[in-house]
Amino acid sequence: MRSEMSLKASYLAVFDVDGTICDTQGSDGLCFGLAVERVLGRPFAAQEWTTYEEPTGGAILRELLAGDPDAAEKETAVKLEFLSLLERQRGLSPNEFMPLPGATAFVHRLRHNKNWDVAIATGCFDVSAAFKLRCCGLELTSFPHATSSDTPRRQDIIRLAVSRAGHEIADSIYLGDGIWDVKATKAVGIPMVGIGRGIARLSALGIDHAFRDYSDPDSIIGALQTFRS
C-alpha cells in the first residue's frame, strides 16, 4: 500500500476480482456450493447464486444462517472449507485461476501512474479473494480493499473500498463483469467499465465501454479517461 505521506492520485480505479482480474469460471460456484453442503448440510447449486438479490458470499451466507445461534462459527467454517476446496480445484483446473490476459500488468501500470490509485472491491470473502489474487501475482493486502467479509452488500463494498483508498465516489471508476456490478454501480453512482467474458451482456445493459480482457490496455485507459474529462 502506498505511504500515507505520498500525495493522493487524481483518480481511483476500483477492480472487481472474479471474472475481471482472475478468470474464474465454473469452479468458484461449484466450490462454494460444496462448502455450504459440507458445513451446513444443505445443497447449494452453482446457479443458486443468481437467485439472490444480493449475490455476494457474505450476503448469501448470512441469509442461509439467519436466526442460527452458531451463525458466526458456521460462517467461518464455510469460508475456510471454501478456501480449501479452491486450493484443491486449482490443481485440477489451473486455467480458471489465472489472470485475464494482461490483467496483472494493467493493474501494475495503473498503480504506478501518478494520476491513478487502485483499490479492490469484491463480493468474495477476504480469504478467497486473497487466494485468487495471489494466483494472479497480486497481493490483496497491497491495495486498499473491501470484501463481503467486511459488509454483505456489493454497493456498500464499493463505497468502503473507495473510502479506504482516501477517495470519493466522484473521482472513482469501477471495473467489473457482472450484472450485479451494473446494478451496484448504478445504485452508488460510480461509472463502470466492463471487463470480462460477458461483454455482450454488459453492452446490452448500457455499459458503453466493455472489453474482453486487457489485450489493448491503451484503449481501456482511454475509456477510463472519458469519465474524467
C-alpha positions in Angstrom: 0.0 0.0 0.0 1.3 3.5 -0.8 2.8 5.5 2.0 0.3 7.7 3.8 2.7 10.6 3.3 2.5 10.2 -0.5 0.2 12.5 -2.5 -3.1 11.1 -3.4 -3.6 10.5 -7.1 -6.3 12.3 -9.0 -8.5 9.3 -9.8 -9.2 5.8 -8.4 -9.8 2.6 -10.3 -11.8 0.1 -8.3 -11.4 -3.5 -9.5 -13.7 -6.5 -9.0 -11.9 -9.8 -8.7 -13.8 -12.7 -10.2 -14.1 -12.5 -14.0 -12.4 -9.1 -14.0 -8.9 -9.8 -12.8 -9.0 -13.6 -12.2 -10.5 -15.6 -15.0 -12.7 -17.7 -12.6 -15.5 -19.6 -14.3 -17.4 -22.6 -13.0 -15.1 -23.8 -10.3 -15.8 -20.9 -7.9 -19.5 -21.6 -7.8 -19.0 -25.3 -7.5 -16.6 -25.0 -4.6 -18.8 -22.6 -2.7 -21.8 -24.9 -3.1 -19.8 -27.9 -1.9 -18.5 -25.9 1.1 -22.1 -24.9 2.0 -23.2 -28.5 1.7 -20.4 -29.9 3.8 -20.7 -27.4 6.6 -24.5 -26.6 6.7 -25.8 -29.9 5.4 -27.9 -28.4 2.6 -27.4 -28.5 -1.2 -26.4 -25.3 -2.9 -26.3 -25.5 -6.7 -23.9 -23.2 -8.6 -26.7 -21.4 -10.4 -28.3 -20.6 -7.0 -26.0 -17.6 -6.8 -28.2 -15.8 -9.3 -31.4 -16.3 -7.3 -30.3 -14.0 -4.5 -31.0 -10.3 -4.6 -27.5 -9.7 -3.2 -25.2 -12.3 -4.7 -22.1 -11.9 -2.5 -20.6 -14.7 -0.4 -21.3 -12.8 2.8 -24.9 -11.9 2.0 -25.8 -15.4 0.9 -24.3 -17.0 4.0 -26.0 -14.5 6.3 -29.3 -15.3 4.7 -28.7 -19.0 5.0 -27.7 -18.7 8.6 -30.3 -16.1 9.7 -31.5 -17.0 13.2 -28.9 -19.7 13.8 -27.2 -19.2 17.2 -24.0 -20.6 15.8 -24.0 -18.4 12.7 -20.6 -16.8 13.2 -18.8 -20.1 13.7 -20.5 -21.7 10.8 -19.7 -18.7 8.5 -16.1 -19.1 9.4 -16.2 -22.8 8.8 -17.8 -22.3 5.3 -15.1 -19.7 4.4 -12.3 -22.0 5.4 -13.8 -25.0 3.6 -14.4 -22.9 0.5 -10.7 -21.8 0.5 -9.6 -25.4 0.9 -11.7 -26.5 -2.0 -10.4 -23.6 -4.2 -6.9 -24.6 -3.4 -7.6 -28.2 -4.4 -9.5 -27.2 -7.5 -6.6 -25.0 -8.7 -4.6 -28.2 -9.1 -7.4 -29.7 -11.2 -8.3 -26.7 -13.3 -5.4 -24.3 -13.2 -6.7 -22.2 -16.1 -9.6 -21.0 -14.0 -7.2 -19.4 -11.5 -5.1 -17.4 -14.0 -5.5 -13.7 -14.7 -7.3 -12.5 -17.7 -4.8 -11.7 -20.5 -2.9 -8.6 -19.5 -4.7 -8.1 -16.2 -1.8 -8.2 -13.8 0.3 -5.9 -16.0 -2.6 -3.5 -16.3 -3.2 -3.3 -12.6 0.5 -2.5 -12.0 0.5 0.0 -14.8 -2.3 2.0 -13.2 -0.8 1.7 -9.8 2.4 3.2 -11.0 0.7 6.0 -12.9 0.8 9.2 -10.9 -2.7 10.1 -11.9 -4.3 6.8 -10.6 -4.8 4.9 -7.4 -6.1 1.3 -7.4 -8.5 -0.4 -5.0 -10.2 -3.8 -4.9 -13.9 -4.2 -4.2 -15.2 -7.8 -4.4 -18.2 -9.9 -3.3 -15.7 -12.6 -2.4 -14.7 -13.4 1.2 -11.4 -11.9 2.3 -9.5 -15.2 2.3 -10.8 -16.4 -1.1 -10.1 -13.0 -2.7 -6.6 -13.1 -1.4 -6.1 -16.6 -2.7 -7.4 -15.8 -6.2 -5.4 -12.6 -6.5 -2.3 -14.4 -5.3 -2.8 -16.9 -8.1 -2.7 -13.9 -10.5 0.5 -12.5 -9.0 -1.1 -9.8 -6.8 -1.5 -9.4 -3.1 -4.8 -8.2 -1.7 -3.2 -6.5 1.2 -1.1 -4.4 -1.1 -4.2 -2.4 -2.1 -7.0 -0.6 -0.2 -9.8 -3.1 -0.4 -13.2 -4.3 0.8 -14.8 -7.7 0.6 -18.1 -9.3 1.6 -16.3 -10.3 4.9 -16.5 -6.6 5.7 -20.1 -5.9 4.6 -22.5 -8.0 2.6 -24.0 -5.6 0.1 -22.0 -5.0 -3.1 -22.8 -1.3 -3.2 -21.5 -0.9 0.4 -18.4 -2.9 -0.5 -17.6 -0.4 -3.3 -18.2 2.6 -1.0 -16.0 1.1 1.6 -13.1 0.4 -0.8 -13.3 3.9 -2.1 -13.3 5.3 1.4 -10.3 3.2 2.4 -8.4 4.4 -0.6 -9.0 8.0 0.6 -11.1 8.9 -2.4 -14.6 10.0 -3.2 -17.1 8.3 -5.5 -16.9 11.3 -7.7 -13.3 10.7 -8.6 -13.6 6.9 -8.9 -14.4 4.4 -11.7 -15.3 0.7 -11.2 -14.1 -2.2 -13.4 -16.4 -5.3 -13.3 -18.0 -8.0 -15.3 -21.3 -9.0 -13.8 -25.0 -7.9 -14.0 -24.8 -7.3 -10.2 -21.8 -5.0 -10.8 -24.0 -2.9 -13.2 -26.8 -2.7 -10.6 -24.4 -1.8 -7.7 -22.6 0.9 -9.6 -25.8 2.5 -10.7 -27.0 2.5 -7.1 -23.7 4.0 -5.9 -23.4 6.5 -8.8 -20.0 5.3 -9.9 -19.3 4.9 -13.6 -18.3 1.4 -14.8 -16.0 0.0 -17.5 -16.8 -3.6 -18.3 -14.0 -6.2 -18.4 -14.6 -10.0 -18.9 -16.2 -12.7 -20.8 -19.7 -11.2 -20.7 -19.1 -8.0 -22.6 -22.1 -8.5 -24.9 -24.4 -8.8 -21.9 -22.8 -5.7 -20.3 -23.2 -3.7 -23.5 -26.9 -4.7 -23.6 -27.2 -3.3 -20.1 -25.9 0.1 -21.2 -22.2 -0.2 -20.4 -20.7 1.8 -23.3 -17.1 0.7 -22.7 -16.6 -3.1 -22.4 -13.5 -5.2 -23.1 -13.0 -9.0 -23.2 -9.6 -8.7 -21.5 -6.6 -6.3 -21.2 -5.0 -7.1 -24.5 -5.5 -3.4 -25.6 -4.6 -1.5 -22.4 -4.3 1.8 -24.2 -8.0 1.6 -25.2 -9.0 0.8 -21.6 -7.0 3.7 -20.4 -8.8 5.8 -23.0 -12.2 4.5 -21.7 -11.3 5.4 -18.1 -10.3 8.9 -19.2 -13.7 9.5 -20.8 -15.2 9.6 -17.4 -12.6 12.0 -16.1 -12.6 14.6 -18.9 
